[in-house]
Amino acid sequence: MQKPSLPKGTRDFGTLQMGRRNFILDTIKETFQLFGYQQIETPAMENLSTLTGKYGDEGDQLLFKILNSGDFAKDVTEDDLKNGSPSILPKVSEKGLRYDLTVPFARYVVMNRNDLVFPFKRYQIQPVWRADRPQKGRYREFYQCDADVVGTDSLVCEAEIILMIRRVFAKLGLKSYSIKLNNRKILTGIAEAIGEAGKEGPLCVAIDKLDKIGWEKVKEELSQRGFEEDSIQKLVPLVNLQEGLTQKLDFLREFLNSSETGLKGIQEIEEALTILKQMGEDLAHVDFDILLARGLSYYTGAIFEVKVHGVSIGSVSGGGRYDDLTGVFGLPGVSGVGFSFGVDRIYDVLDELGLFPEESLQGTRLLLAYFDQKGFDYALSILGKFRAAGIKAEIYPDSSKLKKQLEFASKKEIPFVGICGDAEINSGTLVLKNLKTGEQESLSLEKAVEALV
Amino acid sequence: MQKPSLPKGTRDFGTLQMGRRNFILDTIKETFQLFGYQQIETPAMENLSTLTGKYGDEGDQLLFKILNSGDFAKDVTEDDLKNGSPSILPKVSEKGLRYDLTVPFARYVVMNRNDLVFPFKRYQIQPVWRADRPQKGRYREFYQCDADVVGTDSLVCEAEIILMIRRVFAKLGLKSYSIKLNNRKILTGIAEAIGEAGKEGPLCVAIDKLDKIGWEKVKEELSQRGFEEDSIQKLVPLVNLQEGLTQKLDFLREFLNSSETGLKGIQEIEEALTILKQMGEDLAHVDFDILLARGLSYYTGAIFEVKVHGVSIGSVSGGGRYDDLTGVFGLPGVSGVGFSFGVDRIYDVLDELGLFPEESLQGTRLLLAYFDQKGFDYALSILGKFRAAGIKAEIYPDSSKLKKQLEFASKKEIPFVGICGDAEINSGTLVLKNLKTGEQESLSLEKAVEALV
């Protein structure tokens, strides 16, 4: 008999983890809905024609492909076999597991474009699969949690993303974090302003390493990537920029005054922040980061990234504005803005900071316990009263010693035990014991319900 | 540019469907939790060694297999190619998509047996995949929604399953349905009593067709399956049995008096129903169906199946008791009882009976609308008040005519629009319009919040 095991890079979620994950996900869902976003789901499997070519060569390699059903190898020839896997693949597989939620969403928008109401706000919380090399904190199956609004370029959306992030984090008890904010047009403008128009890609890749390797090494890399010495020198004031929002904006207006695109980027940042103020909101947690460059090739406007302070975990949320979600499926001009929460990382952050509520999050609140058959019968007769009041309640189903029942409650982290002894049966009451404090008192059933609701 | 499409047998769920599905699933989850069940999740992918051989030959064929990553064909030889797909399969695939939630649960129990608290009550709501031929109402990806308790043979569990089904159906507004209840031991007893011990399998397969093909044809089939004429004749009183619970039990006690197992089955049915009464519950919807035979090979005690009256849709819930969940993974003797809700079918039933709440189930409740920039600014400034009160609210993000905003609200099934005109701006109020009735009134913001909470 072989011992069962899990595929590499996959996980089970037990009851404790699921309670905690649901705590996070419910908070996120409630927030999305409060802002008018509605849920959709797409299938785990997509046609390979939908997935392939959307994530670069490396992404294509990381797609999990599904073997065709039935006699899958019937069209494979000896020549295919000689040519190897790439020749065989198209003959044995036409479907793959989704790699993210963005491409399925784009497909969904295109296929349903005549029925959707634009601006269309959707959220989607589903697992995705990547054949990555498994390592600590990186899994082959993990949940993504995306919200996007498409069909509008209003900066109200950007302002509301900041509000949604702040609401989720407040509800989760996270206090110390930054919502880094930038705009792709500013990065484009910087490249133009230093005389390297169109090279914001390599510029950002290099600048991104500033914290890790320092300015001298970044300069070297830029030089290797073909940036002129003169251009690199022009970056110095940017790299050293450390002041507040107004100062940064003032500096940039000067620095980018030759770049129409750059100035547009500044204007968009200002407008989003103005909308926040109009909404009666402050700029708490908002950190305008001129060099933030997340997912550059895709974004065309705002760029977001959220980092929690004091933990070793990377960004826990991020996103940005794009102006062509669905062009690859033949529907050009669909612009929008989206962001996502990294559920696994938020889980780790809350765990590291001890922010999960102590009480079991989805578990039973009351176990009815008894000494003998008479007590069991009594417990059965009163159990429904607690459930009718919405109290998660159960009875230890097999006749057993009270000690065993209490151990069961304790192991299952059930906070209260209602003990049914002879005195309770005769008076129609219950001894309610708080397992954490050890306190117990005799209560009428009504009072016991009140105490637990 | 190729038009994107979905793989055969898969579906997207749009916002309306997701609202309705969540209405069903939230009701089920809440009920499971009220009875002490807690959620777990297992990965979509399992090792083929875990899945294969658990669902019969046909099931093995219907497993979706995942192609190994990288150079998957490197070990395939020309001989394999000549021998065809069955020889190639083990060399190119070692993982598959889960086919149900029972086998992954069994694997989970075995892998975590030292950490779980028994009796262990878990629920699990996740998609499963089967390479079935797609047809109306049958999909290649669909959700299962299972609850099981393992590590106890208490009949309290059976009684509580009846209560959970009734609670879910009551919350969903379903009134006319039967919870058919039987016990595998009774079926075993019947086979013994008619002199065909051990043949309850073929007996039930034939009897199952009674409604469709009639008794004469069933007799023929039993005869073809090797049942003696004499045995078949002994079934007549059973087939004609139509009376109430007490009468059925009395009859069976007589009919099965030679079968120890059969009598045990009767006793189990009686005990579960006695527990219901002890819990202060009636037998509403419970229908003791002596010939109910669902999933015979697997169940050893109670058998459940739920049918809604007046709809063309098959059983919407079912389950039963088993005494060896995990033996196949080397851990014998784990008994339990489980049942599941068929979410797709419940959806279809509620749809057919018009039982979904009319109001949008996860959608926005209030759209703030405006005539001009001044109104837009005012709407922005008051939006947060509604959200702070938990009211799902949004603003049309792009400057546009009021008519367009109202159309947007109407298409998105937003029930209320808050109109921000000059009078409202000056008095700090809002015209709250009910889009369904057309009624509107001018309200202070506080009153508007109260009206919508």
Interface residues (C-beta under 8 A of the other chain):
Chain A: M1 Q2 K3 P4 S5 L6 P7 T10 R11 D12 F13 G14 T15 M18 G19 N22 Q33 L34 F35 G36 Q38 Q39 I40 E41 T42 P43 A44 M45 E46 N47 S49 T50 Q61 L62 F64 K65 I66 L67 S69 G70 D71 F72 A73 K74 V76 E78 L81 G84 S85 I88 L89 V92 S93 E94 K95 L97 R107 Y108 V110 M111 N112 D115 V117 P119 K121 R122 P127 W129 A131 R140 E141 V149 T152 D153 S154 V156 C157 L163 I275 Q278 M279 G280 E281 F329 G330 Q362 G363 T364 D377 L380 S381 L383 G384 R387 G390 I391 K392 A393 E394 I395 Y396 P397 D398 F408 K411 K412
Chain B: M1 Q2 K3 P4 S5 L6 P7 T10 R11 D12 F13 G14 T15 M18 G19 N22 Q33 L34 F35 G36 Q38 Q39 I40 E41 T42 P43 A44 M45 E46 N47 S49 T50 Q61 L62 F64 K65 I66 L67 S69 G70 D71 F72 A73 K74 V76 E78 L81 G84 S85 I88 L89 V92 S93 E94 K95 L97 R107 Y108 V110 M111 N112 D115 V117 P119 K121 R122 P127 W129 A131 R140 E141 V149 T152 D153 S154 V156 C157 L163 I275 Q278 M279 G280 E281 F329 G330 Q362 G363 T364 D377 L380 S381 L383 G384 R387 G390 I391 K392 A393 E394 I395 Y396 P397 D398 F408 K411 K412
